[in-house]
Amino acid sequence: MKLTKLLAGLSLLIFSAPDLLAQKDDLSKIVLACPFEHGSGREPKEAFSWNPPDNKVIMISHQDSIIRSCIKGTVVTVTPAEENHFEIVINMNDYFFWYYAVAKPLVSKGQAVTPGQSIAKYTLGTELEFRMFKFEDMIDPRNLLECKVPKAD
């Protein structure tokens, strides 16, 4: 009986080990697809500084464009925002990717998305805010994005 329990416990440990290793938090292995089909990002220019810092990226384009998913995940919310815009939040494991000032969503809550997939439309003249969170802690996504984001002057 003891041997059976020992073997059962050992097999549980062996089959659980890869799952435990997969849960290790390693941001260096995350690469985020650029959220824009056309356009670029910039660090926000603020009149004052936030404490803690507001690590958002402002995405801008000189033409109407498509907003793309930066990662493989699930859409957790698509909600109306100010000035006839929307916000979209995508979840991957414990990370949340927030797109604010979307002109027209192309996805819905609960939908699975892949990196580079069209999730919304962007309208010229809008500043799209892109943020990344680990649970409730804001993370600076600039070094993880495929497209490089220049620092503010």
C-alpha positions in Angstrom: 0.0 0.0 0.0 2.8 2.4 0.9 4.6 1.6 -2.4 1.4 2.4 -4.4 1.0 5.8 -2.7 4.7 6.5 -3.2 4.5 5.7 -6.9 1.3 7.7 -7.3 2.9 10.7 -5.6 6.1 10.3 -7.7 4.1 10.1 -11.0 2.1 13.2 -9.9 5.4 15.1 -9.3 6.9 13.9 -12.6 3.8 14.9 -14.7 3.4 18.2 -12.8 7.0 19.4 -13.1 6.7 20.8 -16.6 3.6 22.7 -15.6 5.4 24.2 -12.6 8.4 25.1 -14.8 6.0 26.7 -17.3 4.6 29.0 -14.6 8.0 30.6 -14.0 7.8 34.3 -14.7 10.4 35.2 -17.3 9.7 38.4 -19.2 12.8 38.0 -21.3 11.0 35.2 -23.3 7.9 37.4 -24.1 7.9 39.0 -27.5 5.0 41.3 -28.3 3.9 41.8 -31.9 3.6 45.4 -32.8 0.0 46.6 -32.1 -0.1 48.6 -35.4 -0.1 47.5 -39.0 1.0 51.0 -40.0 2.4 53.5 -37.5 4.7 53.7 -34.5 4.7 54.2 -30.8 6.2 56.8 -28.5 6.6 57.3 -24.8 3.9 59.6 -23.4 4.9 63.2 -23.0 3.5 64.2 -19.6 3.4 67.6 -17.9 4.1 65.9 -14.6 5.4 62.5 -13.5 3.4 59.7 -12.0 4.3 57.7 -9.0 4.5 54.9 -9.8 5.3 55.7 -13.4 2.5 55.3 -16.0 4.3 52.9 -18.4 1.9 53.2 -21.3 2.9 53.5 -24.9 1.2 56.0 -27.2 0.6 54.4 -30.6 0.1 56.8 -33.5 -0.3 56.5 -37.3 -0.5 59.0 -40.1 -3.3 57.0 -41.8 -6.3 54.8 -40.8 -4.9 51.5 -39.7 -5.5 48.1 -38.1 -4.8 47.4 -34.5 -3.4 44.0 -33.9 -3.1 41.6 -31.0 0.3 41.7 -29.5 0.1 38.1 -28.1 -1.8 34.8 -28.1 -4.6 35.2 -25.6 -8.2 35.7 -24.8 -10.2 38.9 -25.1 -11.6 39.6 -21.6 -13.4 42.8 -22.2 -14.5 45.1 -25.0 -16.2 48.2 -23.5 -17.2 51.7 -24.7 -14.9 54.5 -23.6 -14.8 58.3 -24.0 -15.4 60.1 -27.3 -17.0 57.2 -29.1 -14.0 55.0 -28.6 -13.6 51.5 -27.0 -11.1 49.7 -24.8 -10.1 46.1 -25.4 -8.3 43.9 -22.8 -6.5 40.7 -23.8 -5.3 38.2 -21.2 -2.5 35.7 -21.5 -1.8 33.7 -18.3 -1.4 36.4 -15.6 -0.7 39.2 -18.1 -3.2 41.7 -19.3 -2.8 43.9 -22.4 -4.9 47.0 -22.6 -5.8 48.9 -25.7 -7.5 52.3 -25.2 -9.1 54.6 -27.8 -10.0 52.0 -30.3 -12.2 53.3 -33.1 -14.0 50.0 -33.9 -13.5 46.7 -32.2 -13.3 43.6 -34.5 -13.3 41.1 -31.6 -15.7 40.2 -28.8 -15.4 39.1 -25.2 -14.2 35.5 -24.8 -12.6 35.3 -28.3 -9.2 33.7 -28.7 -6.7 35.8 -30.6 -3.2 35.2 -32.0 -0.2 37.6 -32.4 -0.7 39.9 -35.3 -4.5 39.2 -35.6 -6.6 42.2 -36.4 -8.6 43.2 -33.3 -9.7 46.7 -34.0 -9.6 49.7 -36.4 -7.7 52.8 -35.7 -8.7 56.3 -37.0 -6.2 58.9 -38.0 -5.7 61.6 -35.3 -6.3 59.3 -32.4 -3.7 58.4 -29.8 -4.0 54.7 -28.9 -2.8 53.9 -25.4 -1.2 50.5 -25.0 -0.5 49.1 -21.5 0.7 45.9 -20.0 -0.1 44.5 -16.5 1.0 41.5 -14.5 -2.2 41.1 -12.4 -2.5 44.8 -11.2 1.1 45.8 -11.5 1.9 47.9 -14.5 4.8 46.7 -16.7 6.7 48.8 -19.2 6.1 47.0 -22.6 8.6 49.0 -24.6 11.5 46.5 -24.4 9.2 43.6 -25.2 7.6 45.1 -28.4 8.9 44.0 -31.8 8.5 47.6 -32.9 10.8 49.9 -31.0 9.3 52.9 -29.1 11.5 56.0 -28.9 11.8 57.8 -25.6 10.0 61.2 -25.1 12.1 64.3 -25.5 
